[in-house]
Amino acid sequence: MTQLESESPTVTPIALAESLEKWFGDPGTESNSLNFSSALELDERNELPAAGIERLRGFGFNRFFVPEQLGGNLRAAEDILMLTRVIARRDMNVAVSESTQVWMMLAWIGGTPEQQAKHAASVLQGGVVPCLAYSEPEHGADLAANTFRATPDGGQYVLSGEKWPINRGRTSTHVVLLGTTGDGTTPAKRRQSMFLVDRSTVLSGEVTGVPRVPTYGLRGCDISGVAFDETRVDGFARLGAEGEGLELALRGLLVTRTFCTGLSLGTGDTMLRTVGDFLSDRVLYDGPAAEIPYVNESLANAYLSLLVAECESLVAMRGLHLYTEQFSIWGNLAKVQVARLVDFSAKALARTLGARYFMRAHEHVGTFQKMYRDSAVVSVFDGSEPVCMDSIALQLPALAKAYGKDRDEDWRPLYDLRAELPVFEPHRVSVFGRGRDATFASLPHLLDRLAALEPSGGLDAGRLAALRTRGEGLREELEALLARVQDARRTPAGQDPADTATTSTKTTAPALIRIAEELSALHAKVAALGIWLFNRDHLGEFFADGAWLEAALNRGKVHQYETGDLDPAAARTLAAEMHRQRTEGEYFSLLTVRMAEPGAPEEDGTDRPSASPTAA
Ligand SMILES: Cc1cc2nc3c(=O)[nH]c(=O)nc-3n(C[C@H](O)[C@H](O)[C@H](O)COP(=O)(O)OP(=O)(O)OC[C@H]3O[C@@H](n4cnc5c(N)ncnc54)[C@H](O)[C@@H]3O)c2cc1C
C-alpha cells in the first residue's frame, strides 16, 4: 500500500496538499529526499533527482492521473493543481519528470474501454513513465507538417522516425506519439493518428533514446528524444480512429495546459519566499531591507500576482469539471495568464533580490536562479505562449458572436470553493468550444452581485464603490475588446492587401493576438472577482475586505505593474499578509495551506512501490 491508499477517500485538495507536504518534509532540511540544497547540486550536475522521484512515487502520485471509475484517484482537477504546487515549489526537475503521467489522459480521452482498462491497470501497478512525443526536429509547433511514419500493415503499424525534443524521451516506458498514417491525398488535418506505445511490447524493430540536450533550465530533466526504426506495434496501440491524431492531440493539450498552472504557482511561491526570507533578514539602513518602501512594494506586488494567478487556476480547475467543452479557449487563457503573472513577477523579484539573483550556490540563495530558469519553461512547452495566443485569436470571432447569448445560470459551483463538482470527464473536452467562455458569461451576474453587496467589516463604502466602478470597467473593456475583433480581421481601408501577404499558411493577424493577450489578462480579473464574491464569508478578513482585489483590478494588464503604482496602504496590507504567511509556514495563497513544519523530516513510509524499470 502506498501512502495515498491509506488516505481517506474524501480528502480535500488542501488536505491532500498538506499530506504530501508532510510526506516530503521540510525542503530546507538536507536529510530529506527532496530538499533545496541537493536539488540545486543535482541540477548543477545535470542529474535526474532520483531520490526525490522515488519519494514522490511512494506517495502514489501516479494514482491521481487515473480516473476513479478506472480504479484511480483522479476525482478533482484541483487535486492535481495542489499536488503539482507542492512538488514544483521544491524542484521543477521532479515535477516535470513525474508529471508526464498526465499524458495517459490521452487514453481516457480517446481510448476504447479495453485500452482504458489495460492502461489504468498498468499505471496503478506503478513503474509506468510516459512521454509525449509530438515534436519533430524539423517541424516544431507546426504539428500538421510532421513526417514520422506509422504505416498500417495487416492490423499492425510500422513506426519510423524521430521525435525531439522530448521530456523523458530516453527514460520513458510508454510513448504517446503522433504518426502519419495518411498519404499525400489525405487532408493534412486527417493525416496523423495517435499511438500509445508500451516500449516493452513492440513486436519487432527498435525504439531508442536520442541523446539528452543541455538546457537552460530543468537541467536535471531528461530532455532528449526518441527514435523508432521500423518498429512494429499491434493495432491495439492506436488511440482513436485512424486520422484522428491531431484532433486528439489538441484535446489532450487543452487539459494539460490547464494543469501547467500548478507548475507556475509552485515556482512562484518559492521565488517570492526566497526573496522575502532573504530581505527580511538582511539589515540595511538600520532595519530589514524588506522594509525599504521600494522593496516592500515589490514584494507586495509579487504576492498580489500570485493571488490572482491562484484565482485564475482555481476557477479553471473547477471549469474543467463544469464546462469541459469550453476549454479550447479557456485552457489557453489559463496557461498563458498564470505563466505571465509569475514570469513578470520573477523578473521584478530578481531585481529586488539584487546581486544574489546572479549567484548559484545554495548558501547565496541560489535556489532563486534555479526556480527562475525552471519556471520560464512553462511559457515554452506544452504549446508555447504564441501558439496558445494564436489558438485563442482564431476563436475570437466565435467568442465575439457567442458573447451575451449565454443563459444566466447558477454560478456558485464555478466560484464557491465549497460547492460540490460533478465528476471530471476528460473525454468531453472539445477542439472547438463554439466561442463559449463561462467566466466571461458570468460577468453580468457578478456585477449584479457586487451591486447588491452592503459595506461590512473591512469592506467600507469607499472600497465597495471603487470595486463597483472597476467591475463596470471590466464589462466595458470586454465589450470593447470583442468589438475590435472584426476590425482586426479586416485589411485597413486604403491598405493594399499585398502589403499583408505572407508566404506562410499561418496568417493570424498580430492585432488579433494582441486582443487575445488583453483578453487573457481580463479573464484573470473576472476570475478573481468571482472567487471573492462567492467566498467572502469563510476565507478570513484579509480576503473579505477586498483590498487585494481592488489592487488587482486597478492594474491595467493584470500581470504588469510599475514601481510606485500600488497604493501605499494596499502595499502595506499585502506585504503584511505575505509576511504572515511566510513566517507562519503557509502557502502564498488566499486559502490556508500549511507547509511542512520547519525542520520536519519526511514522514516514515514503509511501503514504497518497486523501483521503476527505467533509470530515474
Ligand atoms: C524543456 C522542453 C521540453 C519539451 N518537452 C517536449 C515534450 O515532452 N514533447 C514534445 O512533443 N515537445 C516538447 N518540447 C518541444 C516544445 O513543445 C516546443 O515548443 C515545440 O517543439 C515548438 O517549437 P518551438 O517553440 O521551438 O518553435 P518553432 O515551432 O520552431 O517556432 C518558431 C517561431 O515561430 C513561432 N510560432 C510557431 N507557431 C506559431 C503560431 N501558431 N502562432 C504564432 N507564432 C508561432 C514560435 O513562437 C517561434 O517564435 C519541449 C521543449 C522544451 C524546451
The ligand as a Tripos MOL2 file, in Angstrom:
@<TRIPOS>MOLECULE
LIG
   53    58     1     0     0
SMALL
NO_CHARGES

@<TRIPOS>ATOM
      1 C1         12.3080   21.7400  -21.9140 C.3       1 LIG1
      2 C2         11.4780   21.3450  -23.0710 C.ar      1 LIG1
      3 C3         10.7170   20.2030  -23.0060 C.ar      1 LIG1
      4 C4          9.9380   19.8150  -24.0950 C.ar      1 LIG1
      5 N1          9.2150   18.6660  -23.9970 N.ar      1 LIG1
      6 C5          8.5040   18.2480  -25.0630 C.ar      1 LIG1
      7 C6          7.8060   17.0050  -24.9890 C.ar      1 LIG1
      8 O1          7.8320   16.3120  -23.9650 O.2       1 LIG1
      9 N2          7.1140   16.6190  -26.0650 N.ar      1 LIG1
     10 C7          7.0570   17.3460  -27.2090 C.ar      1 LIG1
     11 O2          6.4010   16.9180  -28.1470 O.2       1 LIG1
     12 N3          7.7080   18.5440  -27.3130 N.ar      1 LIG1
     13 C8          8.4350   19.0040  -26.2660 C.ar      1 LIG1
     14 N4          9.1320   20.1850  -26.3430 N.ar      1 LIG1
     15 C9          9.0500   20.9870  -27.5650 C.3       1 LIG1
     16 C10         8.1600   22.1940  -27.3550 C.3       1 LIG1
     17 O3          6.8210   21.8060  -27.1700 O.3       1 LIG1
     18 C11         8.2740   23.2340  -28.4920 C.3       1 LIG1
     19 O4          7.5380   24.3140  -28.1000 O.3       1 LIG1
     20 C12         7.7730   22.8320  -29.8320 C.3       1 LIG1
     21 O5          8.6540   21.9360  -30.4200 O.3       1 LIG1
     22 C13         7.6550   24.0680  -30.7290 C.3       1 LIG1
     23 O6          8.9010   24.5070  -31.1370 O.3       1 LIG1
     24 P1          9.4650   25.9500  -30.8510 P.3       1 LIG1
     25 O7          8.8120   26.5640  -29.6770 O.co2     1 LIG1
     26 O8         10.9230   25.8340  -30.8690 O.co2     1 LIG1
     27 O9          9.0260   26.8690  -32.0060 O.3       1 LIG1
     28 P2          9.0150   26.6690  -33.5780 P.3       1 LIG1
     29 O10         7.9220   25.7370  -33.8620 O.co2     1 LIG1
     30 O11        10.3580   26.3760  -34.1110 O.co2     1 LIG1
     31 O12         8.5950   28.1410  -33.9650 O.3       1 LIG1
     32 C14         9.4690   29.2240  -34.3470 C.3       1 LIG1
     33 C15         8.8280   30.5610  -34.0500 C.3       1 LIG1
     34 O13         7.5220   30.6510  -34.6160 O.3       1 LIG1
     35 C16         6.5740   30.9570  -33.6100 C.3       1 LIG1
     36 N5          5.3260   30.2500  -33.8590 N.ar      1 LIG1
     37 C17         5.1580   28.9230  -34.1100 C.ar      1 LIG1
     38 N6          3.8550   28.6550  -34.2590 N.ar      1 LIG1
     39 C18         3.1820   29.8140  -34.1090 C.ar      1 LIG1
     40 C19         1.8190   30.1800  -34.1670 C.ar      1 LIG1
     41 N7          0.8660   29.2680  -34.3910 N.pl3     1 LIG1
     42 N8          1.4980   31.4680  -33.9630 N.ar      1 LIG1
     43 C20         2.4430   32.3870  -33.7100 C.ar      1 LIG1
     44 N9          3.7630   32.1070  -33.6580 N.ar      1 LIG1
     45 C21         4.1270   30.8310  -33.8500 C.ar      1 LIG1
     46 C22         7.2220   30.4280  -32.3370 C.3       1 LIG1
     47 O14         6.6940   31.0440  -31.1900 O.3       1 LIG1
     48 C23         8.6530   30.8000  -32.5530 C.3       1 LIG1
     49 O15         8.7960   32.1580  -32.2830 O.3       1 LIG1
     50 C24         9.9180   20.5910  -25.2720 C.ar      1 LIG1
     51 C25        10.6950   21.7640  -25.3330 C.ar      1 LIG1
     52 C26        11.4640   22.1200  -24.2540 C.ar      1 LIG1
     53 C27        12.2860   23.3620  -24.3450 C.3       1 LIG1
@<TRIPOS>BOND
     1     1     2 1
     2     2     3 ar
     3     2    52 ar
     4     3     4 ar
     5     4     5 ar
     6     4    50 ar
     7     5     6 ar
     8     6     7 ar
     9     6    13 1
    10     7     8 2
    11     7     9 ar
    12     9    10 ar
    13    10    11 2
    14    10    12 ar
    15    12    13 ar
    16    13    14 ar
    17    14    15 1
    18    14    50 ar
    19    15    16 1
    20    16    17 1
    21    16    18 1
    22    18    19 1
    23    18    20 1
    24    20    21 1
    25    20    22 1
    26    22    23 1
    27    23    24 1
    28    24    25 2
    29    24    26 1
    30    24    27 1
    31    27    28 1
    32    28    29 2
    33    28    30 1
    34    28    31 1
    35    31    32 1
    36    32    33 1
    37    33    34 1
    38    33    48 1
    39    34    35 1
    40    35    36 1
    41    35    46 1
    42    36    37 ar
    43    36    45 ar
    44    37    38 ar
    45    38    39 ar
    46    39    40 ar
    47    39    45 ar
    48    40    41 1
    49    40    42 ar
    50    42    43 ar
    51    43    44 ar
    52    44    45 ar
    53    46    47 1
    54    46    48 1
    55    48    49 1
    56    50    51 ar
    57    51    52 ar
    58    52    53 1
@<TRIPOS>SUBSTRUCTURE
     1 LIG1         1 GROUP 0 **** ****
